[in-house]
Structures are given as C-alpha cells and as structure tokens.
Amino acid sequence: MTVPVTVLVVAKAPVPGLAKTRLAHTLGAEGAADLAAAALLDTLDAVAATPTVARMVALTGDLAPARGAAAIRERLAEFTVVPQRGNDFGERLANAHHDAACLGYPVLQIGMDTPQVTAKLLTACALRLLRADSVLGPASDGGWWLLGLHNGVGADSLRTVPMSQADTGARTQRALAHAGLTVDLVTELSDVDVIDDIAVVRARCPQGSRFRSLTAAIGV
C-alpha cells in the first residue's frame, strides 16, 4: 500500500563548525558534524523505506565541505531537494511546508535530529494524518519532532512560534488550534541537541544504524 502523503525532511548540511554546535563543545567541530551526518543518513534511510508517494528534503547549507557528503548526495538522489527559504527557522519551516504541499499531497515533516525514527512509525503517522487536520509529534525537551499538515493549511502559524524553546511544542499546538485545526498528538521522541541526549536516542536506534554505531564507537 502506498500512502498518499509527502514526507518532508528539513535538514542542514553537516559542515564542521556549523552543525550541532552545542555538541561541538564536547565532541569537537568535526565529531559533531560526523554525528549530524550519521543522524541525517539514518533519517533519510527511514524516509526512503516509508511507502509514501513522495519524499522531499528542504536543505540549507553547502554539501561540498560537509561530512559524509558523498553518501548524502547518493541518498538524496531518491528525493526531491529544494533549498530552504526564509530569514529564521520558523519562516523556513513554513516555506518548506508550502513547497512540499505543491506536490499535491498532505505533508508529514520531520527534522534530522531523531535518527531512531523508523519507517513503521512514519507510516503510522502518515496514516493518522489522512484522518486528522494535523498531527504533531512532541519531543521530550518541550519541542516537537514531527508535524503533519494538509495543503499547507496552518503552516504560516509557524512563522510566529519561537523555535528551540522549552514551550515550542505547546506554542505550536496552540497556534495550530488558533488556525482552526484539530491537533492529533502522536508518539513522543527525544531528539539530539546536547551530549546527554545521545544515550537516550541511541538506545532506540535500530541495530546497524549509523548513529548507533558511531556514538558507541566514540564512547558517548
């Protein structure tokens, strides 16, 4: 069964010094970028294995100096890739949703900070989206890891939500409700922002995942 949904990944090129800067204090710039590359590739693998009609990546940054650039380029060949547009993260998220909605299907959007995500979970969330106005996946730090919308409706509410805050998830839910949407909450996940997140996320990564292997090898 092919699910009539577009999965959208909002991603940043894992360039040393620009990717995972909070982790770089402990792992170094290149180590943090290696971890970001592993998380991105695991995420793209899960999305590629999800039986949806379309897959898009909204990308910011230059892949040329990125860690894992060759593997990322090879994986991106299976995706529609568009540049992120906007001056801040909320604006870039809103624009990415509108870009993905142009493919003609509901949009299920994730980032690159939850490498433990699986095709099974994404499929379940996509099916939930077909029956709901919107779906929102809370993150354990108070943010969110997944947002599903129909035809871009509600996307513009993201422009006014402060991102990367302890109440970003609650504010997003209120903004969607204010836009007239019911919000269906799905599975909560932890994302990788700081060093203490790594063990929690690794424990839920499938065997053979790049993130799991890399973080175990470097002992974090």
C-alpha positions as CSV (number, residue, x, y, z in Angstrom):
1,M,0.0,0.0,0.0
2,T,1.3,3.4,-1.0
3,V,0.2,6.2,1.4
4,P,-0.8,9.4,-0.4
5,V,1.4,11.7,1.7
6,T,4.7,13.6,1.1
7,V,7.3,13.1,3.8
8,L,9.4,16.3,4.1
9,V,12.8,16.3,5.8
10,V,14.1,19.7,6.9
11,A,17.8,19.4,7.0
12,K,21.1,21.2,7.4
13,A,24.3,20.2,5.7
14,P,26.6,18.7,8.4
15,V,29.5,21.1,8.0
16,P,32.1,21.3,10.8
17,G,31.6,24.4,12.8
18,L,28.1,24.9,11.6
19,A,26.3,21.7,12.5
20,K,25.5,20.6,16.1
21,T,27.4,23.4,17.6
22,R,26.3,22.6,21.2
23,L,27.7,19.1,20.8
24,A,30.9,20.5,19.3
25,H,31.9,21.8,22.8
26,T,32.4,18.1,23.8
27,L,32.9,16.3,20.5
28,G,34.8,18.9,18.5
29,A,33.5,20.5,15.3
30,E,34.3,17.5,13.1
31,G,33.0,15.0,15.6
32,A,29.7,16.9,16.0
33,A,29.4,17.1,12.2
34,D,30.1,13.4,11.8
35,L,27.3,12.7,14.3
36,A,24.9,15.1,12.4
37,A,25.8,13.3,9.1
38,A,25.0,9.9,10.7
39,A,21.7,11.2,12.0
40,L,20.7,12.6,8.7
41,L,21.6,9.5,6.8
42,D,19.6,7.3,9.2
43,T,16.7,9.6,8.9
44,L,16.8,9.6,5.1
45,D,17.0,5.7,5.2
46,A,13.9,5.6,7.3
47,V,12.0,8.0,5.0
48,A,13.1,6.2,1.8
49,A,11.7,2.9,3.3
50,T,8.4,4.6,4.1
51,P,5.7,3.7,1.5
52,T,4.6,7.2,0.7
53,V,4.0,8.7,-2.8
54,A,6.6,11.5,-2.5
55,R,9.7,12.4,-0.5
56,M,11.3,15.9,-0.3
57,V,14.3,17.4,1.5
58,A,14.4,21.1,2.2
59,L,18.1,21.7,2.6
60,T,20.2,24.5,3.9
61,G,24.0,24.8,3.7
62,D,26.7,23.7,1.3
63,L,27.3,19.9,1.0
64,A,30.7,20.4,-0.6
65,P,32.5,20.7,2.8
66,A,30.0,18.6,4.7
67,R,30.9,15.4,6.5
68,G,29.6,12.3,4.7
69,A,28.9,14.4,1.6
70,A,29.2,11.6,-0.9
71,A,26.8,9.3,0.9
72,I,24.4,12.1,1.5
73,R,24.4,13.1,-2.2
74,E,23.8,9.5,-3.2
75,R,20.9,9.2,-0.8
76,L,19.4,12.5,-1.9
77,A,19.1,11.2,-5.5
78,E,15.9,9.5,-4.3
79,F,14.4,12.7,-3.0
80,T,13.1,15.9,-4.4
81,V,15.5,18.5,-3.0
82,V,14.6,22.2,-2.5
83,P,16.5,25.0,-0.8
84,Q,15.2,26.4,2.5
85,R,13.9,29.9,2.2
86,G,13.5,32.5,4.9
87,N,15.3,34.6,7.5
88,D,14.6,32.5,10.6
89,F,13.8,28.9,11.3
90,G,10.0,29.4,11.7
91,E,9.9,31.1,8.4
92,R,12.0,28.4,6.7
93,L,9.7,25.7,8.1
94,A,6.6,27.4,6.9
95,N,8.0,27.9,3.4
96,A,9.2,24.3,3.3
97,H,5.7,23.1,4.1
98,H,4.3,25.2,1.3
99,D,6.9,23.9,-1.1
100,A,6.1,20.3,-0.3
101,A,2.4,21.0,-0.5
102,C,2.9,21.9,-4.2
103,L,3.3,18.1,-4.8
104,G,-0.4,17.8,-4.1
105,Y,-0.5,15.6,-1.0
106,P,-0.6,16.1,2.8
107,V,2.8,16.8,4.2
108,L,4.5,15.0,7.1
109,Q,7.5,16.9,8.1
110,I,10.4,15.8,10.3
111,G,13.9,17.1,11.0
112,M,17.3,15.3,11.2
113,D,17.6,15.1,15.0
114,T,15.7,11.8,15.5
115,P,17.8,9.1,13.9
116,Q,15.8,6.5,15.9
117,V,12.7,7.1,13.7
118,T,11.6,4.1,11.7
119,A,9.6,3.6,8.5
120,K,7.0,1.8,10.6
121,L,6.5,4.8,12.8
122,L,6.4,7.3,9.9
123,T,3.9,5.1,8.1
124,A,1.6,5.1,11.2
125,C,1.9,8.9,11.5
126,A,1.2,9.3,7.7
127,L,-2.0,7.2,8.1
128,R,-3.0,9.3,11.1
129,L,-2.6,12.5,9.1
130,L,-5.0,11.2,6.5
131,R,-7.7,11.2,9.2
132,A,-6.8,14.4,11.1
133,D,-6.5,18.1,10.4
134,S,-2.9,18.0,11.7
135,V,-0.6,15.7,13.6
136,L,2.2,16.8,16.0
137,G,4.9,14.6,17.5
138,P,6.1,16.1,20.8
139,A,9.7,16.0,21.7
140,S,10.9,15.2,25.3
141,D,12.6,18.6,25.6
142,G,9.3,20.5,25.0
143,G,9.7,21.0,21.3
144,W,8.4,18.7,18.5
145,W,9.9,16.3,16.1
146,L,7.1,15.8,13.6
147,L,4.4,18.0,12.1
148,G,1.8,16.9,9.5
149,L,-0.4,19.4,7.6
150,H,-2.8,19.3,4.7
151,N,-2.1,21.6,1.7
152,G,0.0,24.0,3.7
153,V,-3.0,24.9,5.9
154,G,-1.7,26.1,9.2
155,A,2.0,26.3,8.0
156,D,2.0,30.1,8.3
157,S,1.3,29.9,12.0
158,L,4.9,28.6,12.4
159,R,6.3,32.0,11.4
160,T,5.4,33.4,14.8
161,V,6.3,30.4,17.0
162,P,9.6,30.8,18.8
163,M,11.6,27.7,18.0
164,S,14.1,25.7,20.1
165,Q,12.4,26.7,23.3
166,A,11.1,24.6,26.2
167,D,7.5,25.5,25.2
168,T,7.8,25.4,21.4
169,G,5.6,22.3,21.3
170,A,2.8,23.8,23.4
171,R,3.0,27.0,21.4
172,T,2.9,25.2,18.1
173,Q,-0.2,23.2,19.3
174,R,-1.9,26.5,20.3
175,A,-1.0,28.2,17.0
176,L,-2.5,25.3,15.0
177,A,-5.6,25.4,17.1
178,H,-5.9,29.1,16.6
179,A,-5.6,28.5,12.8
180,G,-8.8,26.3,13.2
181,L,-7.1,22.9,13.1
182,T,-7.6,20.0,15.5
183,V,-4.2,18.5,16.5
184,D,-3.7,14.8,16.8
185,L,-0.7,14.1,19.1
186,V,1.5,11.1,18.1
187,T,4.4,9.3,19.7
188,E,6.9,11.4,21.7
189,L,10.6,11.1,20.8
190,S,13.8,12.5,22.1
191,D,15.9,14.5,19.7
192,V,19.7,15.0,19.8
193,D,20.7,18.5,20.8
194,V,23.2,18.1,23.7
195,I,25.5,15.4,24.9
196,D,23.1,13.9,27.4
197,D,20.6,13.2,24.6
198,I,22.9,10.7,22.8
199,A,22.5,7.7,25.1
200,V,18.7,8.0,25.2
201,V,18.4,8.3,21.4
202,R,21.0,5.5,20.7
203,A,19.0,3.1,22.9
204,R,16.1,3.4,20.5
205,C,18.0,3.3,17.3
206,P,17.8,0.0,15.3
207,Q,20.7,-2.3,15.1
208,G,23.0,-1.3,12.3
209,S,22.1,2.4,12.3
210,R,25.0,4.8,11.6
211,F,24.2,6.9,14.7
212,R,24.1,3.9,17.0
213,S,27.4,2.6,15.6
214,L,29.2,5.9,15.6
215,T,28.2,7.0,19.1
216,A,29.0,3.6,20.6
217,A,32.5,3.7,18.9
218,I,33.4,7.1,20.3
219,G,32.1,6.2,23.7
220,V,29.4,8.8,24.2
